Amino acid sequence: MQMRVSSKSVADLAIRGGAPAFREALHVGRPNLGNREDFLRRVNQMLDRNWLSNDGPFVQDFEARIAERLGVRHCAVFTNGTVALELLILAMGLHGEVIVPSFTFIATAHAVLRQGLVPVFCDVDPSTACLDPAQVERRITPRTSAILGVHCWGRACPVDTLAEIASRHRLALLYDASHAFGNSCGGRMIGGFGRAEVFSFHCTKFLQSFEGGAVVTDDDELDAKLRLIRNFGFNGVDNVVSIGTNGKMTEVAAAMGITSLESADEVVAVNTRNRRLYEDALKDVPGISLFRSDVGEQQNHQYLVALVAPSESGLSRDLLVDVLHAENVLARRYFHPGCHRMEPYRTMDPAAGRFLPQTERLSSAVIVLPTGPQLQPDDIALIGDILSLAVDNAGLLSSAPS
């Protein structure tokens, strides 16, 4: 292939002559739609019933299927994962401070703050990108009421160690499992750890319902509270018994969720194939390696995460992202620059980064590459070629005018 470098800006860098490598952009997070005919059949059933919201049959079916698949007693679905997390915090009666990773999507921190609590950012283990238990211990204060772990990219938190810490300090333990539907930990499905776990069913997630989320738990009382809160606090007709809001999932969203769930095993098979192909495509590219997955566990492989070591590749992660974008490969930086560097948290604690060296390192090293049914084997091979060519021409790319 011929090398080409734009003279306009770094963002225009490309390494193939002529047009970008991909005529249509390859995105991170393209929706897993499932069988379109099955979805449309359900939509027609919904319209025939004239039951569009308020705990309709599709919502009830979706909840039951999720609970059965995860091996938990209860699943309550919501408008989205952020609302689900906020209402779980409310239902659990948390207060004061909650220990959370900064290396997560901003919604995790926002959900804590919007409920009037203070997110205390904690560093992560670089080998898992999940909370480092030793750092959790250091961040506990008399004001701490809970530990909120995030199964980053579906990689399980150290659930046993965090449970021991939470028990010893008498703290609540809950999980943001937005990335982890269908994944396991120690042979047990993620969803049954802590007092409760929250899933996101946003359209970019492995299991999607357009927008949506869920709280899964074995706690009967907590599930009952959540169901009251998501429906304005109503307990029967004209009987409001608690504070609440409108957090209900619609029937059309649940119909999409059921359809997506039915195709989950097929998507896992494709994602697993794609990971193996990426491993082969990148094995000889200096300074670019795939983030290690949980060997022996069930995994959805929804996130194809690569780490960039500039000392070996000769290129920064950001420059490689620019190169990929120039070739219509819309890779992403997850999670950049870390919640502690975003507002309002940056203003609340400008020096938070001093406790977060691994977060800072990871946030500058991670690229998430496209995967899913949209990709063909030849696409992955070409992405590997693009990255290999970029590294081979690191000096020329790095010296391009900005």
Wavefront OBJ file of the C-alpha trace (Angstrom):
o trace
v 0.000 0.000 0.000
v 1.136 3.547 -0.651
v 1.636 5.940 2.236
v -0.233 9.235 2.142
v -0.023 12.035 4.708
v -2.297 15.048 4.606
v -0.642 18.432 4.808
v -3.695 20.033 6.436
v -3.986 18.603 9.925
v -3.190 15.588 12.032
v -6.896 14.718 12.005
v -6.666 14.254 8.232
v -3.832 11.748 8.386
v -4.369 8.677 6.272
v -2.047 5.899 5.269
v -3.689 4.661 2.096
v -3.648 6.522 -1.176
v -6.926 7.874 -2.546
v -10.226 7.380 -0.713
v -10.463 6.109 2.879
v -10.133 2.363 3.262
v -13.827 1.963 4.118
v -16.469 3.685 2.012
v -18.978 3.301 4.869
v -17.726 4.053 8.343
v -17.133 1.167 10.734
v -18.475 2.303 14.102
v -17.910 1.158 17.641
v -21.271 0.192 19.118
v -23.409 -0.531 16.088
v -26.734 -1.960 17.355
v -27.273 -5.711 17.584
v -30.779 -5.732 16.138
v -31.781 -9.365 16.142
v -34.419 -10.683 13.743
v -36.290 -7.760 12.194
v -39.372 -9.813 11.302
v -39.717 -11.028 14.888
v -39.460 -7.476 16.177
v -42.054 -6.144 13.725
v -44.387 -9.014 14.618
v -44.139 -7.983 18.252
v -44.782 -4.339 17.370
v -47.971 -5.349 15.573
v -49.030 -7.427 18.588
v -48.424 -4.414 20.816
v -50.491 -2.162 18.566
v -53.287 -4.727 18.351
v -53.394 -4.899 22.168
v -53.273 -1.091 22.393
v -51.046 -1.478 25.463
v -47.958 0.677 24.998
v -46.589 1.197 28.518
v -47.363 0.618 32.231
v -45.997 -2.903 32.794
v -47.362 -4.483 29.654
v -46.867 -8.115 28.655
v -43.609 -7.495 26.790
v -42.085 -5.718 29.804
v -43.143 -8.579 32.061
v -41.785 -11.155 29.632
v -38.488 -9.277 29.214
v -38.011 -9.063 32.975
v -38.752 -12.760 33.448
v -36.354 -13.799 30.669
v -33.517 -11.710 32.085
v -34.013 -12.985 35.635
v -34.055 -16.582 34.434
v -30.974 -16.170 32.248
v -28.979 -14.550 35.054
v -30.219 -16.843 37.805
v -31.611 -14.066 40.023
v -34.965 -13.675 41.760
v -35.905 -10.270 40.394
v -35.386 -8.021 37.381
v -37.000 -4.585 37.152
v -36.532 -2.718 33.867
v -36.323 1.047 33.454
v -36.210 3.773 30.831
v -32.407 3.615 30.769
v -29.447 2.413 32.773
v -28.666 5.799 34.315
v -32.180 6.136 35.728
v -31.969 2.537 36.943
v -28.751 3.336 38.839
v -30.114 6.578 40.289
v -33.268 4.895 41.532
v -31.308 1.980 42.966
v -29.205 4.449 44.989
v -32.430 6.072 46.194
v -34.076 2.747 47.052
v -31.009 1.575 48.976
v -31.053 4.716 51.104
v -27.404 5.522 50.508
v -25.903 8.695 51.957
v -22.634 10.592 52.286
v -19.878 9.232 50.066
v -19.823 6.408 47.536
v -16.547 4.954 46.297
v -16.546 4.671 42.492
v -13.920 4.307 39.775
v -13.084 7.377 37.748
v -12.316 5.032 34.861
v -15.941 4.603 33.794
v -18.616 6.296 31.710
v -19.629 9.609 33.234
v -23.158 8.343 34.000
v -21.831 6.270 36.913
v -20.575 9.361 38.733
v -23.529 11.519 37.694
v -26.016 9.021 39.130
v -24.311 9.286 42.514
v -24.100 13.079 42.482
v -27.673 13.580 41.275
v -28.915 11.671 44.303
v -27.150 14.135 46.587
v -24.150 11.921 47.377
v -20.443 12.523 46.817
v -18.606 10.220 44.389
v -15.150 9.456 45.783
v -12.960 8.413 42.885
v -10.784 5.352 43.370
v -8.022 3.966 41.201
v -8.230 0.733 39.256
v -6.120 -2.374 38.823
v -4.337 -1.921 35.469
v -4.709 -5.630 34.669
v -8.521 -5.516 34.902
v -9.475 -1.812 34.646
v -11.788 -2.486 37.627
v -11.606 -1.155 41.194
v -8.364 -1.991 42.989
v -9.400 -3.358 46.413
v -6.264 -2.004 48.097
v -7.117 1.479 46.855
v -10.749 1.046 47.937
v -9.574 0.411 51.502
v -7.562 3.656 51.418
v -10.554 5.728 50.244
v -12.993 4.615 52.958
v -13.895 7.310 55.497
v -16.551 7.600 58.227
v -18.762 9.241 55.581
v -18.604 6.278 53.176
v -21.907 4.407 52.763
v -21.255 2.224 49.705
v -18.857 0.802 47.158
v -20.039 1.019 43.564
v -17.978 -1.258 41.325
v -17.997 -1.212 37.527
v -17.411 -4.382 35.511
v -15.316 -2.490 32.969
v -15.854 -3.690 29.372
v -17.588 -6.701 30.948
v -14.479 -7.760 32.876
v -15.674 -8.771 36.360
v -14.655 -6.787 39.425
v -12.883 -8.682 42.243
v -16.304 -9.473 43.698
v -15.184 -11.671 46.601
v -12.583 -9.209 47.867
v -14.937 -6.251 47.539
v -17.655 -8.199 49.364
v -15.252 -8.877 52.236
v -14.248 -5.206 52.435
v -17.874 -4.056 52.319
v -18.879 -6.504 55.050
v -15.978 -5.585 57.319
v -16.705 -1.856 57.016
v -20.495 -2.310 57.021
v -20.898 -0.737 53.588
v -23.448 -1.398 50.880
v -22.078 -3.018 47.709
v -23.622 -2.560 44.276
v -22.402 -2.849 40.711
v -22.712 -1.001 37.428
v -22.821 -3.979 35.066
v -23.685 -1.951 31.961
v -21.053 -3.747 29.851
v -21.424 -7.201 31.337
v -24.708 -8.789 30.283
v -24.046 -12.445 29.503
v -20.643 -12.473 31.210
v -19.717 -14.665 34.147
v -17.405 -14.537 37.157
v -16.226 -17.747 38.783
v -18.761 -19.625 36.684
v -21.632 -17.514 38.037
v -23.465 -15.039 35.831
v -22.807 -11.380 36.511
v -26.035 -9.981 37.923
v -26.077 -11.837 41.209
v -23.270 -10.012 43.030
v -23.550 -7.320 45.689
v -26.982 -6.273 46.871
v -27.957 -5.421 43.290
v -26.503 -4.888 39.829
v -27.498 -2.447 37.096
v -27.501 -3.139 33.369
v -27.785 -0.725 30.469
v -29.722 -1.696 27.352
v -28.736 1.363 25.330
v -28.567 0.644 21.608
v -24.765 0.404 21.729
v -24.800 -2.342 24.354
v -24.573 -6.091 23.780
v -28.237 -6.490 24.766
v -30.201 -3.479 23.595
v -33.758 -2.175 23.780
v -33.216 1.135 21.937
v -32.914 2.762 25.378
v -33.367 0.885 28.620
v -31.853 -0.496 31.752
v -32.498 -2.947 34.563
v -31.788 -3.617 38.208
v -31.384 -7.280 39.101
v -31.352 -8.508 42.675
v -32.245 -11.358 45.028
v -33.550 -8.856 47.586
v -37.372 -9.002 47.661
v -37.763 -5.775 49.624
v -35.411 -3.812 47.381
v -37.173 -4.990 44.236
v -40.539 -3.938 45.661
v -39.164 -0.460 46.488
v -37.777 -0.071 42.986
v -41.090 -0.959 41.387
v -42.856 1.670 43.505
v -40.297 4.355 42.741
v -40.279 3.778 38.962
v -44.080 4.380 38.872
v -44.383 7.615 40.878
v -44.719 5.726 44.166
v -48.116 4.248 43.280
v -49.234 1.134 45.160
v -52.531 0.406 43.452
v -54.980 2.941 42.028
v -54.809 6.454 43.521
v -52.572 5.258 46.363
v -49.149 6.892 46.437
v -47.035 5.481 49.268
v -43.555 6.786 48.474
v -41.605 9.315 46.471
v -41.163 8.247 42.856
v -40.765 9.216 39.246
v -41.568 7.891 35.790
v -38.868 5.321 35.131
v -40.959 2.758 33.269
v -39.794 0.975 30.139
v -42.175 1.098 27.185
v -43.596 -1.950 25.449
v -41.820 -1.191 22.174
v -38.470 -1.012 23.991
v -39.167 -4.321 25.711
v -40.133 -5.866 22.356
v -36.748 -4.806 20.986
v -35.043 -6.139 24.104
v -36.668 -9.560 23.761
v -35.707 -9.691 20.091
v -32.127 -8.716 20.885
v -31.987 -11.294 23.676
v -33.086 -14.055 21.311
v -30.080 -13.364 19.078
v -27.580 -13.017 21.932
v -25.833 -16.354 21.367
v -25.331 -15.571 17.671
v -23.804 -12.186 18.493
v -21.460 -13.773 21.050
v -20.277 -16.219 18.398
v -19.533 -13.390 15.945
v -17.818 -11.233 18.593
v -15.706 -14.194 19.716
v -14.670 -14.848 16.122
v -13.823 -11.175 15.674
v -11.631 -11.111 18.766
v -9.630 -14.084 17.476
v -9.239 -12.378 14.111
v -8.031 -9.161 15.776
v -5.559 -11.160 17.854
v -4.126 -12.561 14.635
v -4.188 -9.197 12.841
v -2.345 -7.376 15.641
v 0.056 -10.060 16.855
v 3.016 -8.608 14.940
v 2.205 -4.906 15.410
v 4.623 -3.384 17.936
v 3.059 -1.449 20.798
v -0.579 -2.429 20.146
v -2.064 -5.302 22.128
v -5.545 -6.498 23.039
v -6.655 -6.072 26.621
v -6.644 -9.436 28.373
v -10.022 -11.138 28.767
v -11.244 -13.454 31.538
v -10.083 -16.888 30.458
v -12.599 -19.628 31.170
v -15.525 -17.257 31.725
v -18.550 -16.558 29.547
v -18.008 -13.260 27.745
v -19.984 -11.190 25.287
v -16.822 -9.615 23.748
v -18.878 -6.512 22.951
v -15.848 -4.307 23.538
v -12.742 -4.907 21.475
v -10.191 -3.061 23.597
v -6.604 -2.409 22.515
v -3.808 -0.820 24.534
v -1.232 1.444 22.914
v 2.326 1.647 24.244
v 3.873 4.719 22.528
v 7.378 3.672 23.577
v 6.986 0.611 21.327
v 4.630 1.842 18.609
v 6.228 5.256 18.171
v 2.737 6.803 18.092
v 0.390 8.120 20.727
v -3.018 6.568 21.175
v -4.676 9.798 20.031
v -2.669 9.920 16.813
v -3.623 6.318 16.049
v -7.277 7.208 16.596
v -6.859 10.075 14.107
v -5.346 7.693 11.559
v -8.197 5.214 11.969
v -10.809 7.976 11.648
v -9.147 9.166 8.444
v -9.703 5.658 7.090
v -13.384 5.670 8.216
v -12.706 3.349 11.154
v -14.496 5.198 13.958
v -12.579 3.848 16.928
v -13.195 5.349 20.375
v -11.220 6.357 23.463
v -12.801 4.593 26.488
v -12.740 6.196 29.052
v -11.021 9.448 28.264
v -10.022 11.554 30.139
v -11.544 9.964 33.284
v -14.526 11.271 35.250
v -12.272 13.216 37.627
v -11.133 15.405 34.723
v -14.699 16.255 33.667
v -17.097 18.775 35.174
v -18.306 19.241 37.801
v -15.816 16.819 39.359
v -12.730 18.623 38.071
v -13.821 21.752 39.921
v -14.930 19.844 43.034
v -11.486 18.242 43.447
v -8.854 19.618 41.049
v -6.161 17.388 42.590
v -8.083 14.086 42.370
v -5.620 12.754 39.803
v -2.946 12.342 42.449
v -4.838 9.291 43.736
v -5.462 7.885 40.253
v -2.183 7.086 38.444
v -3.479 3.907 36.780
v -6.655 5.667 35.673
v -4.592 8.412 34.082
v -2.371 5.891 32.321
v -5.226 3.774 30.985
v -7.270 6.760 29.845
v -4.404 7.761 27.541
v -3.694 4.233 26.271
v -7.015 2.638 25.319
v -8.555 2.303 21.860
v -11.875 0.502 21.419
v -12.102 -0.959 17.909
v -15.262 -1.839 15.959
v -16.691 -5.334 16.282
v -20.080 -7.020 15.975
v -22.042 -8.540 13.091
v -21.296 -5.504 10.896
v -17.661 -6.588 10.518
v -16.392 -9.185 8.084
v -13.055 -10.993 8.417
v -11.558 -8.950 5.570
v -12.504 -5.737 7.394
v -10.561 -6.795 10.479
v -7.560 -7.796 8.402
v -7.589 -4.368 6.749
v -7.837 -2.586 10.125
v -4.812 -4.599 11.207
v -2.981 -3.510 8.037
v -3.836 0.136 8.711
v -2.471 -0.035 12.247
v 0.623 -1.902 11.099
v 1.331 0.668 8.393
v 0.794 3.501 10.851
v 3.355 2.040 13.253
v 5.789 1.347 10.408
v 5.533 4.997 9.384
v 5.409 6.458 12.898
v 8.120 9.025 12.229
v 6.399 10.500 9.190
v 2.979 10.572 10.864
v 4.269 12.187 14.037
v 6.001 14.948 12.075
v 2.941 15.880 9.962
v 1.957 19.569 10.369
v -0.996 20.352 12.616
l 1 2 3 4 5 6 7 8 9 10 11 12 13 14 15 16 17 18 19 20 21 22 23 24 25 26 27 28 29 30 31 32 33 34 35 36 37 38 39 40 41 42 43 44 45 46 47 48 49 50 51 52 53 54 55 56 57 58 59 60 61 62 63 64 65 66 67 68 69 70 71 72 73 74 75 76 77 78 79 80 81 82 83 84 85 86 87 88 89 90 91 92 93 94 95 96 97 98 99 100 101 102 103 104 105 106 107 108 109 110 111 112 113 114 115 116 117 118 119 120 121 122 123 124 125 126 127 128 129 130 131 132 133 134 135 136 137 138 139 140 141 142 143 144 145 146 147 148 149 150 151 152 153 154 155 156 157 158 159 160 161 162 163 164 165 166 167 168 169 170 171 172 173 174 175 176 177 178 179 180 181 182 183 184 185 186 187 188 189 190 191 192 193 194 195 196 197 198 199 200 201 202 203 204 205 206 207 208 209 210 211 212 213 214 215 216 217 218 219 220 221 222 223 224 225 226 227 228 229 230 231 232 233 234 235 236 237 238 239 240 241 242 243 244 245 246 247 248 249 250 251 252 253 254 255 256 257 258 259 260 261 262 263 264 265 266 267 268 269 270 271 272 273 274 275 276 277 278 279 280 281 282 283 284 285 286 287 288 289 290 291 292 293 294 295 296 297 298 299 300 301 302 303 304 305 306 307 308 309 310 311 312 313 314 315 316 317 318 319 320 321 322 323 324 325 326 327 328 329 330 331 332 333 334 335 336 337 338 339 340 341 342 343 344 345 346 347 348 349 350 351 352 353 354 355 356 357 358 359 360 361 362 363 364 365 366 367 368 369 370 371 372 373 374 375 376 377 378 379 380 381 382 383 384 385 386 387 388 389 390 391 392 393 394 395 396 397 398 399 400 401 402
